[in-house]
Amino acid sequence: MLDAVKGGQWSVGDFDWSVPLAGLDGISSSDRREAGRALVFTARLERQAANIFALAAEFADDPRVRAIYELFAADERRHADAEVLLAKRYGVGEDDLPVPLDLAMRVLERGWNAPRRALHEISSASIILFELALDSLLIPALKDLTNDPLQARVFRLIDLDESRHLAMDYWLLDTKGERYAGRDARSIMNERPPTLLQRARGRWELVKTLGAMLVAFGTTTVTMPMLRKAARGKRMDRYVARVSAIPQKAPHALDLATFRMAMYGQRRILALMARLGANA
C-alpha cells in the first residue's frame, strides 16, 4: 500500500486550469453556481479529511502506516486545491457558500481544539462514511453535469486516491474493532478515566459538532437541488448498501463502539436530509 500511494501522487500543477469548462454555455447560471458551491463545500470537507489522516498518522504504531496516512493527508489537501480550481471554472469562489453552511463549516474546522485522542478515535471511525458518500453521491452528480475533459481527468485521479483511502479505512476499522471489542466509547477515547470537567467538555464538543454537521448537510439539502437529487433513488440506495456492507470488508467494525456511534449519527443526518428534501 505504501508503494502504491507513493506511486499515485500527482499535482494540481500538472493541469492547465485556464482551459474553459467544456459545455459551459449549455449549463444554466443556477446550475453553474450550484456545481461550484458543491465543489467548494467538498473542498472544505476534504480539508477536514486531511486533518483526520494527519491525526491518524500521529497515533499510528507502525512507521509504514504513519507514512501512508501522512501521504493521505497530502492527498486530501491536493483534492481540496483541485476542487477549488474546478469551482473557479464555474465562476464560483470559496466565499460563495451560503452563509449558514459557511458558519457550520467554521464550527467544524475549529473543533480541532478538542482532546486529540478522542478526536482521533471518533474521526478515524467515521471518515469511511464520508468517503463512501463522496464516491457514491457527490462526485457522480458532478460528473453528470458536464463531460469536461479536465474535470473528468481530475475526478479520475481523485477516485484512484479514494480507493486507496477506503482500503485503509476498512483495515483500520477491522484492526480497532478487534483491539477494542467489549470496550465502551468513553474508555476508547480517553487514555485515563476523564474528570468531570473533561466529560462536560467532551459532551459539549460532541453536541456542537453534531449540530454543525446537521446544519451543514441540512443547508446543502435545501440550497443545492443537485445534491438533493443525488441523495435520492439508486445512488442513495447504492450508498446505503455500501455502508451496510462495511462489516463484510471489516468483520470487526461493529465491535468498535466509536464506529457504532458514527453509524448512529449518520442515520440521524440522513433522516434529516430526507425530511428537508421532502419539504423542499
Secondary structure, DSSP 8 states (H G I E B T S, - for coil): -HHHHHHT---GGGS-TTS--TTGGGS-HHHHHHHHHHHHHHHHHHHHHHHHHHHHHHH-SSHHHHHHHHHHHHHHHHHHHHHHHHHHHTT--GGGS-HHHHHHHHHHHHGGGS-HHHHHHHHHHHHHHHHHHIIIIIHHHHHHH---HHHHHHHHHHHHHHHHHHHHHHHHHHHHHHHHTT--HHHHH-SS---HHHHHHHHHHHHHHHHHHHHHHHHHHHH-HHHHHHTSHHHHHHHHHHHHTHHHHSTTGGG-HHHHHHHHHHHHHHHHHHHHHHH-
